[in-house]
Each structure stands twice: as C-alpha cells, then as structure tokens.
Amino acid sequence: MAQMKNSKSFEGTGKVFRFTVKQFFKSRANVISFVILLLLALASVPMISLFSSRGGDPMTSLSDLETVYVKNGTGYDELSPASLSQITKQYSDVEFFGADDDFDETELGKKDLLVSVEYNEENNVFNIDVLSSKDSSAGIIAKEQLATIVRDQLNAARFVGSGYGELLNVPEVSVNSGKVEDYGKEGKDFGVSFGVQYGYSIIMMMFCMLSASYIIRSVIEEKSSKLVDLMLVSVKPDSLMAGKILGVMTCVFTMIISFIAAIFLSYFVSGLFMDITPVKEIITSPSFSKLLGGFGFRTVLIVLVSALLGYLTFSAISGIFGATSSSLEEVEPTNTAVVFLILFVYFIALFCGMTGGRVMGTVISLVPLVSVFSAPAQFVLGNIGLPVLILSWVIQAAVALGLLKLCSKVYSGLVLYKGTRLKLRQVFSVLRGKSVS
Amino acid sequence: MSFSVSHLTKKYGNNVVLDDLSFNMDGPGVYALLGTNGAGKTTAIRMMLGMLSRDSGEVLWNGAPLDTTTCNVGYLAEERGLYPKYALMDQLTYFASLRGITGDEAKKRIRYWAERLEVTEYLYPEAAAQTLIGESRPSLLRKRTKPKLADQLSKGNQQKIQLMCALISDPELIILDEPLSGLDPVNTDIFRNIINEQIEKGKYLIMSSHQMATVEEFCTDITILDKSKTVLQGNLNEIKKSYGRVNLHLKTEGDVSAIIGENGALVLSVKENEYRLRVSGEDQASRLLSSLIAGGATVIAFELTEPSLHEIFVRTVGGADEEQ
C-alpha cells in the first residue's frame, strides 16, 4: 500500500496550539465560565467563614495556654522544651515540658497541649501532631501558632548546612491537629483515607472531564464544519490532534491554577479583614493537611506529573471518541460516554482507595486508568512508597503513549469520515488499516 | 515542472471507489476531472493530496512524491467550511501561518485578496464603519465595527474567504473542487477572472466541476470518470474533433420542417423557426443548406459546430451506463 511520506509529521503543531489557546480565551462562553470560576474561588473563603458556625474556642492565642508537652522523636535539640520555651518567651508565659513514649495524653488539662514530632522513615515524612484534651479551651489559632513555631524550628534545624541539591530528597513535614480522643482511633484513619482519596480524585475527575469535553467538542466541530479538508493540506492529522491536546491542556491548567490561586488570595486577603477561623479549622484538619502535604516542592511535583499523565491519558481517549463522530448532534452523546468512563474509573479509585491498606493501595496505583485518580493519594497516605509511585508513573506514561498513538491512528483514519458514530468493531478495523466509507 | 498521477486506486471493502486513475500534466494549464455524482472525483483529489490512504498508485510533482513540504499547494475543497464562531481575520491569519505566511506579509496578502474578492467590509469592519461617522446610535457603530464571524456571511462570501485561504500562499499547484457552484453571476465572474489570472501566471490547476461550460472555458485536458472508472480521457480539442462537426444551429424566416425531414437531419429542438439539429457531418449539412436555398427559404443563421463538452459528457457517461 503506497502512502505519502512526511518526515515532518508534527510540523504545524505549534501553530495549531497557539490558535487553540487564542480562540479558547477569545470565546465569550469560556471567558464567562472562567470569570465565574474565579469569582466563586474569591468568594469561597468569606462565604465559608460567614456561613459556618465557629468551631473555635474562646482561647485563641498561644499566650492563653498554661503548659505544652513536647514529645521530640527527631533528635534535634532545637525542638527541646528549653529551646521552644526560649522562642515563645517574648510573647507567652507558657511552660514547656518534655514527654516520653509513656506520656498519658488523657492527663492533658484544659489549657494544655501536647506536640509530638516524629520521623516516619517509611514515608520519608516528619509528622507534627498537636493534640488537646476533650474539654480543651485551646482554639485553632493557638494550635496553629504552636505548629508553625515547631515546624519552623524543625526546618531551621534540618536545613542547616543543606545545599539546594539536597532539597529534592528532604522529607516533607506533615502537620496534624486534633483532640486526643479522636487521635489514633481506627475511625480517624478511615476519615483521613477517605478525605485524601476523595479530595485528590475529585479534583482530577473535574480536570479530566473539563478537558475531555473541550477536546471532543473541538474535534467534532472541526469535522462537522467541513474544515478538515482545508486543514489537511497544510497540517498532518497527528499535528492537528497534538496541537489541540496541548492547547486545551494549557487552557484547562491555566483555569485550574488560577482557581487555586484565587482561593489562596481569598484566604490571605479575607484574613486581613474578617475572622476566618472556620476555614482555618478545615485546612488544619488531618485529611486536609495530608492532602496539602504542606505544599512542599515534592508534593507539587507529584501532583503535576500525575495530573499531566492523567490528562494525556483521558485526552487521548477523548480524541478517539471525538474522531468516531462527525456531527454536532453527536457532541453530547460522545461526551456522555467519556464522562461515564471517567466516573466509572473515579468510583473504583474512590471506593478501593478509601478502604485503605497497602495491598489495595498498591493494586489501584498500578492498574491503568484507575491509577490516575489514586496513585498520588495512596502515596500521601503512606500506602505506597516512592518506588511504587514511580512504577505507576511509568505504567501510566506507557498507557498514555499507547493511547495517543491509537488516537493518532484513529483520527488519521477517520478525519474525513462523515456519518453516524462508529461502532467499536469499525474502529478496530480502522486500526487494522482498513478504510471506513 | 510536471504533475503526474498514476494508477490511483481506492477500495472500501469490496466497493471500488476509484479504479486505476492515471493522467499527466507536462506543463501549466487546467486539467479537468469530470464525472457524475459519486464517480470518485473528490476521492481522487483527496488521495492526490495524501488525505486519504491509497490502495495503489502514486502522485508525483516534479518526479518526487507530492507532499505539502515539497510543493506549495492551494486547495479549495468541495465541502466548504470555516470555523463558524471565530473571527474571519483570525482564521485567515491562521491558515496563512499554516502555509508559512506570517506577519506583515500575511496581512499584505489578506488585504490584496480581500480587495480582489470584494470582501473588505467583512474583514476590515472598522474601515467600513468610517462611512457611518456621524451616526447618532453608538450601539450601531459598535455592532458594525465588531469582527465578523463566518456564520454571519452568505455562502458565496464564505466561498470567497475559502478561495483566499487556497491562494494566500501563492501556490504552484491549485486544486479547485467545484469552484463555481453556488455563486451568483457577479461572483462567478470574479472567480473566473482570478482563475484566468492564475492560468496566465503559469500555474498548474486541477479543476473538478459539474458546470461543463465553465470547465470548457478553462481546461485543455480532461478525464471523465463514471462509477470510479475512467471512461474518456485526453486533450479536449482532439476529443471534440474526433466527434466531428455534427451540431447544426439553423434559423430561418419560415417553417422548414419538411425540408429538414427530407434531408434526414435529427431535430433536437425547435422554437419559432430556430432549429437545433444533429447531422452526420459536413456533407449532410451542405446538402441541407442547398435544399433550403433551392426551396426558397430565407436562412438567418446556419452554424455547424463540434459537440459541446456537456454533450460529450452526457454521451460518454450515458453510453457507459448503457454498456453496463
């Protein structure tokens, strides 16, 4: 079979990419959606603060405390009771005492706190836990102040003499706060697992769905508007699809990053003008703290790599589905099919992920598609280590690459196809190199 | 330069949609691909441009496989299409950039073609709105200066924008699939002038059309396809000559039906003493003229011509159908 050869099969990708991004942000509908999203993000912190009942206690400052017990499992002298007492002396008369492994947390008084700093070797993370008694009058601000002081001391201690090159390998710091009776119970683990798995996978689900719908609409619109003939003289199908996928990725990433940035902005600006204690309580909850992971460089890197691989995987699937359709009436059914697939995989990740456990965590981190929604969450929860996470990425990258090749082949084979949506059998015949009329 | 297509074949399962198409263009000019609906013209064009895979055959430009990287091709597709909701200027700039024309050069060319095709008011609405200075309704001015979208244009004007896309890179090889379909007479003339201009510039044009009169005006060589097969091919003048001068246009003062009947010429149509006749050749025509004069008929018009492309097409395709 004679085929035209083109050594520059990805020539034009950059031009398609630029056009896709430019038109995305020129679309009035997209701009309105973007602005609404930003407004919602900006309003989120004040709204939650205004409409939530205050969970804090009357005692909201470190200076209101009487005693802080320090369980220092790190070996750093900077975290000894004496050192911490020195640091807080300037604005507080609180007394610091050491606590050993036999310390009975139930003995904590109303104005007492226990701060425990441990290094978890398996997950390469420092855990800072700030605990209060059941009837404690210590509020979230006091706990937060204490946690911040301890974390700063810990960082100061461990980064002394550390070069930039070592930063990638330094353990992260995880800060948790809560009440003694809730701490260490089975129910707490389930809550944290659910929170982390739910939080991460719902963000990924939204990201994948948003991207999928844009890609499907873009592919079908181009086919239905009969533009493809004109395009194909100048650019190969591979470049066309690659430019679209990269363009939509940039737009959706921009939207989501702007959304997150707007929430941060809202948090910091609102804090200057109003009491945002309810939001602070949410942020310092164990599951949320784990999910944010202190926003360390490594967490951000893990989330970005995982999001990129997840995006490429579902973009390729969306491209394949889009290529099998050719009229605008088919945008909705095609989109629904991809949404159902994403939801199906999301629920598997959610239900298996929240049950916890290392075996289940490892399995769902390695199974293609499901791993998109679960691997980073399982890593943060400590159910998988870095080697399994990297293996998961390798598998995800291989699957994404395979799907992108498949997408390219299906798109090239069906780019001029006009008719009803193809059945799976016909798609396979296209993959085998047969033509579909 | 040369353009050559050899043994192009395409099948969908057992259904052959193009069967062994071959032709050559050794010099500039217009080559016409003609055929009934579904004969395989658009499939052939898409295969030439590499948009569709080939079951066999090759397409060469200057002896090398045709590719957009080796040949500057301009293509006006049969299925007209533009992004309906994007600004026209954005689309033209985009298509120009895909053909390697960017920046000021792209702007210059877009301006040139906008003026040639008389679509400046859609591409430069702010300039058109200058005529409205003094307009008391600002909302109307705003509306008039807004960038125009493709779906705000008539079909004919959309077709002009598409022709701009095809010609923006000043291509060496121009493929026009049904270029004049759906155009009004004024716009048809604009397109015809541009096509003639491209021919004068020494471009290679491949044209597919149902409008035989248009094709006849431009083309030198033709291929007629019927049900995926080549049924007639060659130089148009030679093909016409091979049919002989058999069409006779006759106009007289009075009714000469009886004389025509005696002569044996076939009457194709008659309207107020104006006859369209089919004769076997120049001898029969001369005999008819002699009989008319001898019979005292006043002859106003007597013109013997070769068959038109339209007739050749109908005869060829009809003949092929009858054979099957």
Interface residues (C-beta under 8 A of the other chain):
Chain A: M1 A2 Q3 M4 K5 N6 S7 K8 E11 G12 K15 V16 F19 K22 Q23 K26 S27 E221 E222 S225 K226 L227 V228 D229 L230 M231 L232 V233 S234 V235 G413 V415 L416 G433 K434 S435 V436 S437
Chain B: K10 K11 Y12 G13 N15 V17 R46 L49 G50 M51 L52 S53 R54 D55 S56 G57 E58 V59 P65 L66 D67 T68 T69 V73 G74 Y75 A77 E78 E79 R80 G81 L82 Y83 P84 K85 Y86 A87 D90 Y94 F95 S97 L98 R99 Q162 C165 A166
